[in-house]
Amino acid sequence: MTYWLPVCLAFALAGSAVGGEYRAPRTAAGDPQLEGAWTTNTLTPFERPDELKTLVPTEAEAAAYERKYRGKPPPIPNDAIGAVDSEWWETDVPLARIRGQPRSSWIVAPADGKPAYTAAAKAANMARRERSKTNFDHPEVRPDGERCLAPAGAPLEVGAYNNGLLLLQAPGAVVIHVEWMNELRIVRLEGDRGAKAAVRSRTGSSSGWWDGETLVVRTTDFAPAVVGAPDGDPKADMLVIERFTRTSPTELHYSFLISNPSRYIQPLQGETVFSATTERLFEFACHEGNYALANVLAGGRVQDATAAQTASGDGAGVPAP
């Protein structure tokens, strides 16, 4: 931990150079005004796609990528349920630009734009993927998408799908409301106290403070990603530092650093920009009229019953409900 902590503190305490000369309007409490509706939507993904080799592609490379994907749904491998055709993809946007330069990924370090997993984390990731094909014991072992759960809290990982972001400021707190999966996080403005939360949660425990024009958020105490997973808790020692800086009336710069030595060989660092929007956030009714998870688990019970009858020598099989 001796390497990770100084890196995270240096990131958290760094001066807010991204703001330049711009000074945001002030709230009644005198804090920078970040409140409002923002959109995270660009063609720039969280991880760098293989066809873009550098963090800052040339203008020609950026234009070619935009021609290929702008206004089109993203490729979905093994799309057996028609998600590409039936869901609403907001992709008529360009790549994100930061300081005037096109970006190929949110991730800026490692240099290849992808997480640098430890050998143990790679093995655990593969084991979880394989278990998801055969383990239907209870909801907690199923993937987040089936359970209508977003990536937990910090960092923000919202792209070209239900990409609204609402920031609300109140005395002593900032509320982060993400449209995707209707996720809500409360940041207590009590500084970098580092106190352990009484109860660990999926979104972790967030505390924040102002560093000039920048809201700095520290999040720890994440709950396990998968309850009872035999390969342990991949979030046990995860620490996330986020920085929110308003750089113009219509732009919010966002950066993050993830320290998680049990999963990553080096800290994962990234940045993007959010744009002000007049669009409203809508309810994300993930399973409204959608019985996917119930049907998946019911199918698992049928498989269990069939296996039990086969083992007993009956061999008659069990009809689907």
C-alpha positions, 0 to 999 in steps of 0.5 A: 500500500506504500506505493498506492497511497501517495499516488492517490493523495497526489492526485487528490491534492493536485491544483485544479489546472483544468479550470484555466481562468474560468471561475464558476458562479457561486452558490448561496454558500459561496461554493462553485456552482456545479448544480444542474443537468449534464450529459456524459454522451460522446462516442468516446468509450470508457476503455480504448477500442482496439482500432484506436491506438493512442489516447489522442488520435489524429484528426483524420483518425477521429473523423474516420471513427466518427463516420463509422460509428456516429448515429449507429448502435454499438456492436453487441456480441451475441445479441440474441434478444435484438437489443440493437434494434429495440433499444434507444441508442443516442450515438449521434455525437462526436468523440469527446474533446479535452483541451481541444484534442479528440480522445479515444478513451476515458482511461488515460493510464495505463497508456493502452487505455485498458485496466492492467489486471493482476494475474489473480484478478484475470483468473477471478474475472474468467471464473466469474464469467464461466460461473454466470453460464451455469450458476442460477442459484439466487439473484446475487450470483447473476450479472449486474445487467440481469439484476438492473444494477449499474456499475457501482457508484464511483467512478462514473461510467456512463456513455451513449445510453441513458446518459443524463447526470443531475448534480444537486448541491445542498448545505453539507452535501452534493447529490449525484443522480445518474439516469442509467439504472436510476443510481443515486449517491450522496457526497458528504462535504466533510473533508478527507476524514477517511472514517470507516462506514458502519455499513458497506454498500455497492456505491461505497461511502463518499466524502468530499471537499473543495479544492479551489474550483474543484469538488474532490470526492473520496469513496471507499467501503464498497460492498462485494461485487458478488455476494459469497463469490468463492474468489473473494471480494474484489472491492475490499481495498478499493479507493476512488478519487474523483474531481469535478471542475466546471471549465465553462458555462456549458462544460464540466471536466471530470477525472478519476483515479482508482487504487485497487492493488488486489485487482490492478497492477497500477492505478487506473486513471481517466478523464472526460468532459460532461456537457450542460443539457436542457434534457430531463432525466427520465425514470429508468424502468429496467425490468418494467414488464421484463421478467428476465431474472425471474425466468432465468432463475425459474429455468435454473429450478427446472434444470435442478429438477431434471438433474435430480430425476436423472440422478434418481434413475427416473429419467422422465424429465420435467416440463418447463413451467 
